[in-house]
Amino acid sequence: MAQNSKQPREGDFIAIQSYKHDGSLHRIWRDTMVLKSNDNSLIGCNNRTLVTEDDGRHWVTREPALVYFHKKYWFNVVAMLRDDGLAYYCNLASPYVMDKEALKYIDYDLDVKVFPDGRRKLLDVDEYNDFSRRWNYGPEIDHILKTNVKIIVDWINNKKGPFSEEFIAIWYQRYLELSRQKNEGRKE
């Protein structure tokens, strides 16, 4: 995954591409609006975004979702703004890289889901174990991912970063403002 130092700007739309450890493409989100981007992190929003699976199937996201990526942490966070409340899907994944094509990361199968009522669940442990053996993740990656699960749980418990209601309110409001500006610009 080639890296380019040019950061997308606020209001730009980017693609997000997730890969598996063997380099195969796993999933693509076509249009994510960038809300903030710097050398270490990217915050964006998907809303009715086309998603393409590795087998060619397509689907469209149902609700707005804020996405949080960081170059230090081995996870990314998707905060889904649902009718029944806020739900989170946390992918254990490599830190992202950005190139002229897309934001890219390697998905390491393990996921932490947080339900609107606050319940949490570690998902896809069997899938992680299968792929870890198949592609030889090794003890270093295993240690990094297990450490990052603990970091995610700490962030959830302490309502840090994307797990803060204030974070969600600020960035979703910014998404609505930028969307309104873009729609007004189209009408002129």
N, C-alpha and C positions, 0 to 999 in steps of 0.2 A: 504494500500500500504506500504509494509515493505521497510525500507530504509537501504541501505548499504553504509558505508563510503568510499568504494573503488571507485575512480573516473576512468572512462575510459580514456585511453591515446590517444594522437594525432595519427590519422591513424586507430584507432579501428573502427569497425562497430558496431552500436547498433541498437536496435529496439526502436521505439517510440510508446507508447500506450496511447490513449486518452480514458477517461472514462466519464460517465455522473454522475451527483450528486448522483444518487441512487446506484452507484457502478457498473453499467453495462458497459461492454466494448463498446466503440463507434467506434474506428478506430485504425488500426495498420499500421505503416510504417516499412517495414522489415529492410532495410539497410540504415542507415545514417552514413556517415563518420564523426568522431569526428575531429574537427579542433583545438579546444581549450576546456579545461575543468578544472575548479577549484572548490573551495568550494561554490561559489555563482552563477556560470553561465556555460553554455555550448553553444558552437557554432559548428554547423555541416553543412553538405551539403548532399542533396539528389540529385540523378540524375538517371532517369529511375528506380525509386524505386517502388517495388510492394507495393500496399496499399490494405488492406482488410477492408471492411466495416462491421458493426455489423450484417448485414443480409447475410454475406458470399460472397457478390460480390467482385470482384478483379478488379483493374485497375493499370496502371503504370503511374507514373508522366512523364510529357512531356518534361520538361526543368529542367536545374539545379536550385536548390533552396537552398539558405542559410537559416538555421534555428537558431534562437536565443532564448534561455530559460534563465530565471533568478529565483533565489530562493526568491527574495524580491518582485518582481512585479507579479501582477495577470494578466499577459498576456504573450503570446509568439508571435514571429514575423517570418513570412516566406517571404523571399525576392526572388521572382521568376525572373530569368534572361531570359526574353522572347525576341524573335526576334524584337518585336515592342517597347522594352524598359523594364525598371525595374518596376515590380508590386509588391505590398505587400498585404499579408493577415495576419491580426493580430487577433489572437484568444484571447478573454477574458477567462482566465483560471486560475486555482489555480497555485501557484508556483510549480515547478516540484520536484519530488523525483526520485532518481536513485537507483535501486536495481540490483541484478545480472541478472534479466530477461530483464529489459528495463528502459528507461526514461519514467516516468508516470506523468500524470496530469489530472485534472478534467476540462472538456470543459464546459463553462457556456454559450454557445449558441451565445452570442453577438460577432460580428466580425466587424472589421474596414478594409475596402478594400481601397487601394490606387492604382489608375490606373497609367499607364506609363505617362499620360499627367498631373499628379498631382491631378486630381480630387479625392475626398474621399467620401466614403459612409459607413454609419453605417448599418450593415446587421443583419437580423434575430431577429429584435425586437419582432415580434409576437411570434416566437419560444421561445425566452427568457421569455416573459410574461407567456406563456403556461406552460413551464417547471418550472418556479418559483412558480406558483400556485400548480402544481402537486406535486412537491418535497419540497415545503416550504423552498425556499432559505432563506427567512427571511430578515429583514431590514439590518442586519450587512453585509451579502454578497452583497445585492443590493448596499449599500453604497460603499463598497470596489470596486465593479466592475465599478460603475459610476465614482469614483475617478480615477481608472486606465484608463478609456476611456479618461479622461482629460489629464493624463500623456502621453498616446500614441499620442494624438493630439499635445501636446507640443513638444514631441520628433520629430514628423513629421515636424512641423513648424520650428524647430530649427536644423533639419537634425542631430539629435543626435543618437549615437549608430548605430544600423542597418539601420537607415535612411540616413546615411552619405554615399556619393559616395566613399569616401576613405575606409570606413569600408568594403563595398562590394568589391572594387577592391583588397584590401589586402587579405581578406578571400577567395575570389574566386581564386585568384592566388595561395594561399596556398593549396587549394583543388586540383588544376591542378598539382602542384608539387608533392603532396602526391600520387595522382592517377598515375602519371608517374613513380614514384619510385616503387609503388606496381606492376605496369605492367612490369617494367624492372626486378623486383625480380622474377616474374613468368616465365620469359623467360630463366632465368639462371638455 
